[in-house]
Amino acid sequence: MNARHSPDASTPLDITFRTANVTPTEIAAVTAVLAAALQSNATIEADVQTATSTWQRSQRRLRSPIVPGPGRWRGFLGDHS
Protein backbone atom coordinates (compact mmCIF):
# COMPACT_ATOMS: atom_id res chain seq x y z
CA MET A 1 0.00 0.00 0.00
CA ASN A 2 1.29 3.46 -0.72
CA ALA A 3 0.11 7.02 -0.24
CA ARG A 4 -1.98 6.88 -3.43
CA HIS A 5 -4.02 3.98 -2.10
CA SER A 6 -4.06 4.70 1.61
CA PRO A 7 -7.56 4.40 3.02
CA ASP A 8 -9.24 7.08 5.04
CA ALA A 9 -12.39 7.06 7.14
CA SER A 10 -14.60 7.84 4.14
CA THR A 11 -13.27 5.00 1.94
CA PRO A 12 -15.50 1.92 2.18
CA LEU A 13 -13.73 -1.41 2.56
CA ASP A 14 -14.66 -4.12 0.07
CA ILE A 15 -14.67 -7.25 2.24
CA THR A 16 -16.13 -10.61 1.23
CA PHE A 17 -16.76 -13.27 3.87
CA ARG A 18 -16.46 -16.82 2.55
CA THR A 19 -17.58 -18.43 5.80
CA ALA A 20 -21.21 -19.34 6.39
CA ASN A 21 -23.22 -18.05 9.34
CA VAL A 22 -21.19 -14.92 10.06
CA THR A 23 -23.08 -12.70 12.47
CA PRO A 24 -23.39 -8.93 12.00
CA THR A 25 -21.36 -8.49 15.22
CA GLU A 26 -18.51 -10.60 13.80
CA ILE A 27 -18.63 -8.67 10.53
CA ALA A 28 -18.44 -5.37 12.41
CA ALA A 29 -15.53 -6.61 14.55
CA VAL A 30 -13.50 -7.87 11.58
CA THR A 31 -14.21 -4.71 9.61
CA ALA A 32 -13.12 -2.49 12.51
CA VAL A 33 -9.88 -4.44 13.02
CA LEU A 34 -8.99 -4.41 9.31
CA ALA A 35 -9.80 -0.70 8.95
CA ALA A 36 -7.64 0.14 11.98
CA ALA A 37 -4.77 -1.98 10.63
CA LEU A 38 -4.94 -0.27 7.24
CA GLN A 39 -5.05 3.18 8.83
CA SER A 40 -2.13 2.34 11.11
CA ASN A 41 -0.12 1.08 8.14
CA ALA A 42 -0.84 4.27 6.18
CA THR A 43 0.20 6.41 9.16
CA ILE A 44 3.45 4.48 9.61
CA GLU A 45 4.28 4.80 5.91
CA ALA A 46 3.60 8.54 6.01
CA ASP A 47 5.88 8.92 9.05
CA VAL A 48 8.66 6.95 7.37
CA GLN A 49 8.44 9.06 4.22
CA THR A 50 8.58 12.39 6.10
CA ALA A 51 11.16 11.43 8.72
CA THR A 52 14.73 12.66 8.32
CA SER A 53 17.14 9.78 8.02
CA THR A 54 20.15 9.38 10.29
CA TRP A 55 22.37 9.98 7.28
CA GLN A 56 20.65 13.30 6.54
CA ARG A 57 20.85 14.39 10.18
CA SER A 58 24.56 13.57 10.37
CA GLN A 59 25.44 15.87 7.49
CA ARG A 60 26.72 19.21 8.66
CA ARG A 61 27.68 22.34 6.85
CA LEU A 62 31.33 22.68 5.98
CA ARG A 63 33.10 25.17 8.19
CA SER A 64 34.36 28.35 6.63
CA PRO A 65 38.06 28.48 5.74
CA ILE A 66 40.51 29.54 8.44
CA VAL A 67 42.14 32.79 7.39
CA PRO A 68 45.32 33.78 9.24
CA GLY A 69 45.94 37.39 10.16
CA PRO A 70 46.10 39.90 13.01
CA GLY A 71 43.57 39.03 15.70
CA ARG A 72 42.75 35.80 13.90
CA TRP A 73 44.06 32.30 13.85
CA ARG A 74 47.86 32.10 13.79
CA GLY A 75 48.46 28.40 14.20
CA PHE A 76 48.70 25.90 17.00
CA LEU A 77 51.60 26.57 19.33
CA GLY A 78 50.62 24.13 22.07
CA ASP A 79 49.66 24.88 25.65
CA HIS A 80 51.65 27.90 26.93
CA SER A 81 49.88 28.53 30.20
Beta strands, then each sheet from edge to edge (+ up, - down):
end
